[in-house]
Amino acid sequence: MNRAALVMWAVALAAVLGSAAACRKHGRETRWQRQSEASIDLYNQGLYASALPQAEAAVTLAEAAFGREDIRTAYSQDHLGKVLRRTGQMDKARQLFDEAVRTSSQALGPDAPKRAHFLDNLAELLMARGEFDESEKLYETSLHLMQGSFSELSAPVGAAYARLGALYTRWGVYELAEESLRRAGAINSRLDISDDTVSALVAANLGEIRLKTGRLSEARDSCRRALTLRGSLPKNHLDLAQALRNAGLLRLREGSPEEARTSIQRAIDIYRQSPEADPQGLLDAWLDMAEVTAAQGQGEEAEALFGKLLPQLINPYALVKAMVRTARFYQGRGRLEAAESLYLQALAKQVTSPRADRQDREDLLTGLAQVSVLLGKRDKAEGYLQRALETNDELHGEYDPGSFELLAALARLRIARRGFAAARPCCVRMKSLAMCYGTGNPIRRSALSRIAQLCPDTRP
């Protein structure tokens, strides 16, 4: 074979081999894509156990076809982590999410906005495990990535605020949660966009906060909107469980304990399918069920539930809120010493927790005042009410209508202990609040009538 023929043969052979290699590569990519799509489809249907082998195969194919440092491998690792989490394999899921975060950083660069996808899934898992500090760092990094790549008034930034707000809600720091959730809602409203996932996230968490802080009228629309938006999710989806839990608690607050039990039991059934996937969600659902049980007159069963659940709560902010709920239960049953003890324990924990909600402190002080009056400890009750009023002023300002009931209770106590003169400053302030309403306003008329009964000689 002459030299020219040899060269031509070599070129032809290289072309054939290259074509064969390209075919093999294309075949691997095609198999990876099909495997990935099959797993994602099963996952979206809530068929997590069926999605698992498909997701594992997709990771194997991605590593073989693209290498471990490719972004497609990161997406496969991330998806497998999501499937593992839903099947309760939290440690394995954590490893996959960690690997996906590392791979995405190397493949995309540390400042790439697409990294947020991987950070958010790891943060969600850590949140479910109660590792709130680490989860917060990841969500904040995700938010900063969005802010660095998009304007503050943009859908990706709004979604990042919503996820951060959901973390704070689960953590039990409602003041921070509302700030983030309201920001997310304001951004979406300004943009006039419709992202059902973000809208449902905002509605569900605002609904939960409003229910737990006694704002029933505000909670209705949020809870119903969240349940509507999440109603099309798979019947075993954790987000649906949260919406059902809130809907049940709403029905309880509205006086329908049977309907509340049905909704909350559905949520519990979802959580119990994979209890490790969201252990705090399951605990919260059982706390709701304890309240339902008490409302249905099953006091002993409710007490046993509360007693079983409190020791399982490690997060101090959630524990304070659960202790308040339990103390109210004891207070309602006339177990005043038990209620007082729980209120005091919760208050001690609340004042030493750096991010504790002031609303919790006001609720605790008000509860302690009520119990102290019934126990004949009027001097302590007056001190608790004064501190509760100061907390309310910090939260909402001196002219907040919500302070009226605190002022009225404080006035009654002072009259009982030291006479009308001691109560006069409270009545003067109550009158100032009443005058903020229009002349024909029924709130104003009712308030002035009550003031006249408490302190007939009060002048504005």
C-alpha positions in Angstrom: 0.0 0.0 0.0 1.5 3.3 -1.0 1.8 6.2 1.3 -1.2 8.2 -0.2 -3.4 5.1 0.1 -2.3 4.5 3.7 -3.1 8.1 4.7 -6.6 7.8 3.1 -7.2 4.5 4.9 -6.2 6.0 8.2 -8.4 9.0 7.7 -11.3 6.7 6.8 -10.7 4.5 9.8 -10.6 7.5 12.1 -13.9 8.8 10.6 -15.5 5.4 11.1 -14.3 5.1 14.7 -15.3 8.7 15.4 -18.7 8.1 14.0 -19.1 4.9 16.1 -18.0 6.8 19.2 -20.4 9.6 18.4 -23.2 7.0 18.0 -22.3 5.4 21.3 -22.3 8.8 23.0 -25.6 9.8 21.5 -27.0 6.5 22.5 -25.9 7.0 26.1 -27.3 10.5 26.2 -30.6 9.3 24.8 -30.9 6.5 27.3 -30.0 9.0 30.2 -32.7 11.4 29.0 -35.4 8.7 28.7 -34.5 7.3 32.1 -34.6 10.8 33.7 -37.9 11.7 32.1 -39.4 8.4 33.2 -38.3 8.9 36.8 -39.5 12.6 36.9 -42.9 11.6 35.5 -43.3 8.9 38.2 -42.1 11.4 40.9 -44.6 14.0 39.8 -47.4 11.5 40.1 -46.3 10.7 43.7 -45.1 7.2 42.8 -41.8 7.7 44.7 -41.0 4.0 45.2 -41.4 3.4 41.5 -39.4 6.4 40.6 -36.4 5.3 42.7 -34.8 2.6 40.5 -35.3 4.9 37.5 -33.6 7.8 39.2 -30.7 5.6 40.3 -30.2 4.3 36.8 -30.2 7.9 35.5 -27.3 8.8 37.8 -25.3 5.8 36.7 -26.0 6.7 33.0 -25.1 10.3 33.6 -21.8 9.5 35.3 -20.9 7.1 32.4 -21.9 9.4 29.6 -20.9 12.8 30.9 -18.5 12.3 33.9 -19.0 13.2 37.5 -18.3 16.9 37.0 -21.0 17.6 34.4 -24.0 19.7 35.2 -26.3 16.9 33.8 -24.9 14.6 36.4 -25.6 17.2 39.1 -29.3 17.3 38.0 -29.5 13.5 38.1 -28.0 13.5 41.6 -30.4 16.2 42.7 -33.4 14.4 41.4 -32.3 11.1 43.1 -31.9 13.0 46.3 -35.5 14.3 46.1 -36.8 10.7 45.5 -34.8 9.4 48.4 -36.1 12.1 50.7 -39.7 11.2 49.8 -39.0 7.6 50.5 -37.6 8.5 53.9 -33.9 7.8 53.2 -32.8 11.1 54.6 -29.1 10.4 55.0 -28.6 9.1 51.5 -30.6 12.1 50.2 -28.3 14.4 52.1 -25.3 12.9 50.4 -26.8 13.2 47.0 -27.8 16.9 47.5 -24.4 17.7 48.9 -22.8 16.1 45.8 -25.1 18.0 43.5 -24.3 21.3 45.1 -20.6 20.6 44.8 -20.8 19.5 41.2 -23.0 22.4 40.2 -20.6 24.9 41.7 -17.7 23.4 39.7 -19.7 23.1 36.5 -21.4 26.5 36.6 -19.2 28.6 38.7 -20.0 29.9 42.3 -22.0 32.9 41.1 -24.3 31.2 38.6 -28.0 31.7 39.4 -28.8 28.1 38.4 -26.9 27.0 41.5 -29.9 28.2 43.5 -31.9 25.1 42.3 -29.5 22.8 44.1 -29.0 24.9 47.1 -32.8 25.1 47.7 -33.3 21.4 47.6 -30.6 20.8 50.1 -32.0 23.6 52.3 -35.5 22.1 52.2 -34.1 18.8 53.4 -32.1 20.4 56.2 -35.3 22.4 57.2 -37.2 19.1 57.4 -34.5 17.7 59.7 -34.6 20.7 62.0 -31.2 22.0 60.9 -32.5 25.5 60.6 -29.3 27.5 60.9 -27.7 25.6 58.0 -30.9 25.8 56.0 -31.1 29.6 56.4 -27.5 30.0 55.1 -28.3 28.1 52.0 -31.6 30.0 51.4 -29.9 33.3 51.9 -27.1 32.3 49.5 -29.8 31.4 47.0 -31.5 34.8 47.5 -28.2 36.6 47.0 -27.6 34.7 43.7 -31.0 35.7 42.4 -30.5 39.4 43.5 -27.1 39.4 41.8 -28.5 38.1 38.5 -32.0 39.7 38.4 -33.5 42.9 39.7 -35.1 43.0 43.1 -38.5 43.3 41.5 -38.3 40.0 39.6 -40.0 36.6 39.8 -36.8 34.6 40.8 -36.2 37.0 43.7 -39.8 36.8 44.8 -39.6 33.0 44.8 -36.4 33.1 46.9 -38.1 35.3 49.5 -41.1 32.9 49.6 -38.8 29.9 50.3 -37.0 31.9 53.1 -40.3 32.8 54.6 -41.4 29.2 54.6 -38.2 28.3 56.5 -38.9 30.9 59.1 -42.5 29.7 59.5 -41.3 26.2 60.1 -38.6 27.4 62.5 -41.3 29.3 64.5 -39.9 32.8 64.0 -43.1 34.4 62.6 -42.0 38.0 62.6 -39.1 37.2 60.2 -41.4 34.8 58.2 -44.1 37.4 57.6 -41.6 40.0 56.5 -40.2 37.6 53.8 -43.6 36.3 52.8 -45.1 39.8 52.4 -42.1 40.8 50.4 -42.6 37.8 48.1 -46.3 38.6 47.7 -45.6 42.3 47.0 -43.1 41.4 44.3 -45.5 39.0 42.6 -48.4 41.5 42.9 -46.2 44.3 41.3 -45.2 42.0 38.5 -48.8 40.8 38.0 -47.5 37.2 37.5 -49.1 33.9 38.3 -46.8 31.3 39.6 -49.0 28.8 41.4 -46.1 27.1 43.3 -44.9 30.4 44.8 -48.5 31.7 45.4 -49.3 28.5 47.2 -46.2 28.7 49.3 -46.9 32.2 50.4 -50.6 31.5 51.1 -49.9 28.3 53.0 -47.4 29.9 55.3 -49.2 33.2 55.8 -52.3 31.1 56.6 -50.4 29.1 59.2 -49.0 32.2 60.9 -52.3 34.0 61.0 -54.1 30.9 62.5 -51.4 30.5 65.1 -51.5 34.2 66.1 -55.3 34.4 66.4 -56.0 36.4 63.2 -58.8 34.2 62.0 -60.4 36.6 59.5 -57.0 37.1 57.8 -56.3 33.4 57.8 -59.4 32.3 55.9 -58.5 33.5 52.5 -54.9 32.3 52.8 -55.8 28.8 54.0 -58.5 28.3 51.3 -56.3 29.7 48.6 -53.4 27.4 49.6 -55.7 24.3 49.6 -57.1 25.2 46.2 -53.7 25.7 44.6 -52.3 22.5 46.2 -55.4 20.4 45.6 -54.1 19.1 42.3 -50.9 17.8 43.9 -50.5 14.0 44.3 -52.5 12.8 47.3 -49.4 11.9 49.2 -47.5 15.2 48.7 -46.1 16.9 51.8 -47.2 20.3 50.6 -50.7 19.1 50.4 -50.4 17.8 54.0 -49.5 21.4 55.2 -52.5 22.8 53.4 -54.8 20.2 54.8 -53.4 20.8 58.3 -54.1 24.5 58.1 -57.6 23.9 56.6 -58.4 21.6 59.5 -57.2 24.1 62.1 -59.2 26.8 60.4 -62.4 24.6 60.7 -61.6 24.0 64.4 -61.3 27.7 65.0 -64.6 28.2 63.2 -66.3 25.7 65.5 -66.4 22.6 63.3 -64.3 20.0 65.1 -65.6 17.0 63.1 -64.5 18.6 59.8 -61.3 19.6 61.4 -60.5 16.1 62.4 -61.1 14.7 58.9 -58.8 17.2 57.3 -56.0 16.9 59.9 -56.2 13.1 59.8 -55.7 13.2 56.1 -52.5 15.3 56.7 -51.3 12.8 59.3 -51.8 9.9 56.9 -49.6 11.7 54.4 -46.9 12.4 56.8 -47.0 8.8 58.2 -46.3 7.3 54.8 -42.8 8.5 55.2 -42.4 10.0 58.7 -38.7 10.7 58.3 -39.3 13.0 55.3 -40.9 15.7 57.5 -40.9 14.8 61.2 -41.8 18.3 62.4 -44.7 18.5 60.0 -46.0 15.2 61.6 -45.5 16.6 65.1 -47.4 19.8 64.2 -50.3 17.8 62.7 -50.5 15.7 65.9 -50.6 18.9 68.0 -53.5 20.1 65.9 -55.2 16.8 66.5 -54.7 17.2 70.2 -56.6 20.5 70.1 -59.4 18.8 68.1 -59.5 16.0 70.6 -59.9 18.5 73.4 -62.6 20.4 71.6 -64.5 17.2 71.2 -64.6 16.7 74.9 -61.9 14.0 75.1 -59.8 15.7 77.7 -57.8 12.7 78.9 -56.9 11.7 75.4 -55.9 15.2 74.5 -53.7 15.5 77.7 -52.0 12.3 76.8 -51.3 13.6 73.3 -49.9 16.9 74.5 -47.7 15.1 77.1 -46.3 12.7 74.5 -45.6 15.5 71.9 -43.9 18.2 74.0 -40.7 16.2 74.8 -40.2 15.4 71.1 -39.9 19.1 70.1 -36.2 20.1 70.0 -36.6 23.4 68.1 -37.0 26.1 71.0 -39.2 28.4 69.0 -41.7 25.6 68.0 -41.5 24.3 71.6 -42.5 27.7 73.0 -45.6 27.8 70.7 -46.5 24.2 71.6 -46.2 25.0 75.3 -48.5 27.9 75.0 -51.1 25.7 73.3 -50.8 23.1 76.0 -51.0 25.7 78.8 -54.2 27.0 77.2 -55.6 23.5 77.2 -54.8 23.1 81.0 -56.3 26.5 81.6 -59.5 25.6 79.9 -59.8 22.5 82.0 -59.3 24.4 85.2 -55.8 23.0 85.8 -54.5 26.4 86.8 -51.2 25.4 88.5 -50.3 23.2 85.6 -51.1 26.0 83.1 -49.1 28.5 85.2 -46.1 26.2 85.3 -46.1 25.7 81.6 -46.5 29.4 80.9 -43.5 30.2 83.1 -41.3 27.5 81.5 -42.2 28.8 78.1 -41.6 32.4 79.1 -38.1 31.5 80.5 -37.3 29.8 77.2 -38.8 32.6 75.1 -36.8 35.5 76.7 -33.5 33.6 76.2 -34.1 32.7 72.6 -32.5 35.4 70.3 -35.1 35.3 67.6 -38.2 34.7 69.6 -41.4 36.4 68.5 -42.7 39.2 70.6 -46.3 38.0 69.9 -45.4 34.8 71.8 -44.2 36.9 74.7 -47.5 38.9 74.7 -49.5 35.6 74.6 -47.5 34.1 77.4 -47.8 37.2 79.6 -51.6 37.5 78.9 -52.1 33.8 79.8 -50.1 34.2 83.0 -52.2 37.3 83.9 -55.4 35.4 83.4 -54.2 32.4 85.4 -52.8 34.6 88.2 -56.2 36.4 88.6 -57.9 33.0 89.0 -55.3 31.9 91.5 -55.7 35.1 93.5 -52.3 36.5 92.6 -53.5 39.9 91.5 -50.2 41.7 92.1 -48.5 39.3 89.7 -51.3 39.5 87.2 -51.0 43.3 87.1 -47.3 43.1 86.4 -47.9 40.5 83.6 -50.5 42.7 82.0 -48.3 45.7 82.1 -45.5 43.8 80.4 -47.9 42.4 77.8 -49.1 46.0 77.0 -45.5 47.1 76.6 -44.9 44.2 74.3 -48.0 45.1 72.2 -46.8 48.7 71.9 -43.4 47.4 70.7 -45.1 45.3 68.1 -47.9 47.6 66.8 -47.5 51.0 68.3 -49.4 52.8 71.1 -52.6 53.3 69.0 -53.1 49.7 68.0 -56.7 48.7 68.6 -55.5 45.3 69.9 -54.2 47.0 73.0 -57.8 47.9 74.1 -58.5 44.6 75.7 -55.2 44.6 77.6 -55.9 48.2 78.8 -59.4 47.2 79.9 -58.1 44.1 81.8 -55.4 46.2 83.5 -57.9 48.9 84.4 -60.2 46.3 86.1 -57.3 44.9 88.1 -56.2 48.3 89.3 -59.7 49.3 90.3 -60.0 46.1 92.3 -56.6 46.6 94.0 -56.3 50.3 94.5 -59.5 52.1 93.3 -60.6 54.2 90.3 -57.7 56.6 90.5 -55.1 53.9 89.8 -57.0 52.9 86.6 -57.5 56.4 85.3 -54.4 56.4 83.0 -55.6 53.2 81.3 -59.1 54.7 80.8 -57.7 57.9 79.3 -55.6 55.9 76.8 -58.6 53.7 76.0 -60.6 56.8 75.3 -57.9 58.1 73.0 -58.0 54.9 71.1 -61.8 54.9 70.8 -61.8 58.5 69.4 -59.7 57.3 66.5 -62.8 55.8 65.1 -65.6 57.8 63.4 -68.5 59.1 65.3 -71.0 56.5 64.1 -68.6 53.6 64.3 -69.9 50.7 66.5 -66.4 50.0 67.8 -66.2 53.6 69.1 -69.7 53.4 70.7 -68.9 50.0 72.4 -65.5 51.2 73.6 -66.9 54.4 75.1 -69.6 52.5 76.8 -67.1 50.1 78.5 -64.9 53.0 79.5 -67.9 54.8 81.1 -68.6 51.6 83.2 -64.9 51.3 84.3 -64.1 55.0 84.9 -67.2 57.2 84.8 -65.2 60.4 85.5 -62.6 59.9 82.7 -61.9 62.9 80.5 -60.1 62.7 77.1 
